[in-house]
Amino acid sequence: MTADPLGARRAAEQAQAHLFLLAGHRDGGSHAQALANAHDYGLAAEADGYAGVWIAEHHFISYGVCPSAVAFAAHLLGATRRITVGTAACVLSHRHPVALAEEAVLLDELSGGRFLLGVGRGGPWVDLEVFGSGLDRYEHGFAESLDILRRWLSGVGMVSGNRRFPFRPVSVVPRPRRRVPVWIAATSPATVDLAARHGSPLLLGLHADLEEKRSLLDRYARVATAHGHEASAIPHASAHLAHVENTDAEAAQTVRDALPALLVGTRDYIRLDDGPAGPRDIDGYVRHLVDIHPVGGAGRCREVVTAAAALPGVRHLLFMVEATGDRRVTMRTIHRLATEVLECVGAPKTPHSGKLSSHENRLQ
């Protein structure tokens, strides 16, 4: 899957393995159970040696029932001791950047630096109407929101507003002891260019295949270099669907059968521009995801993950493991991914004491 196996292996050794949690809801379950399951998956990630967990944020749809990735991250940080916990991503188009920055600094300090902030522009959803930020801010205000956010997290003592957020200089309290990095969810060249000008790492989503991601990363490197940043030192993150079974065919069939029930929740989006919500062809989209991501037996998964880890600048691989919606199966996937696949990305394993972890006990 790569023309340079040695280079891919060396790149893979630098990558870290994380979980990417949606807290997705399906018919027959409850929102409370979806949230509780996601929390337990985060605990399982620490027990199985993953480097971290990233939490998605959505409003008013069943595809993901966590409305505040920051609040979820705070809860999980308090329940863990080693892993990092990130947001993938806080929707900046309806959050005040100062309020979000204050929360990020707070969690960074209280967790001893284990909090990672990822933000995104979001979409033209009804969220903008509900929270009063409006379509204009979504379409034209992301750069100015990001400007305020990054300055607040830079370590300076005072910050003043800009055209979209006019306010007099105020003290940064609590003041970060170091620059707090911001990952930027990017699907378009314009957002890639914005992130590159700032030297902020990218969060690359599930929908893009490796060649699409490579193209965005190559573009990022050119723009970042032109603006004086050392592009090779910027640690990007890339999200991937993952499901491990005994055979490739079994894994593919399981995901094709189960994942549409989660993705149908994207049809709940209410768009302010009257465009279509969610993928037009959900079954076709699922087939696409199965083809491009580590879905299969351990061997195929290792090959795909190694190729993903070899993407230029990618240092964080985020694995979405909730494809089946079955708690027991997801726990098994987390464990099999860690033990049978992720040695190819140097996942920092937590030595077992001889006792079963809490999630292993649940599998007995």
Helices and strands as residue ranges (DSSP letters): H 5-14, E 16-21, H 31-47, E 52-55, H 69-79, E 84-87, E 90-91, G 92-94, H 97-110, E 115-120, H 127-130, H 134-140, H 142-152, E 158-159, E 170-171, E 182-185, H 189-198, E 202-204, H 210-226, G 231-233, E 236-241, E 243-244, H 248-258, H 260-263, G 264-268, H 282-292, E 295-296, H 298-309, E 314-320, H 327-336, I 337-341, G 342-345, H 358-363
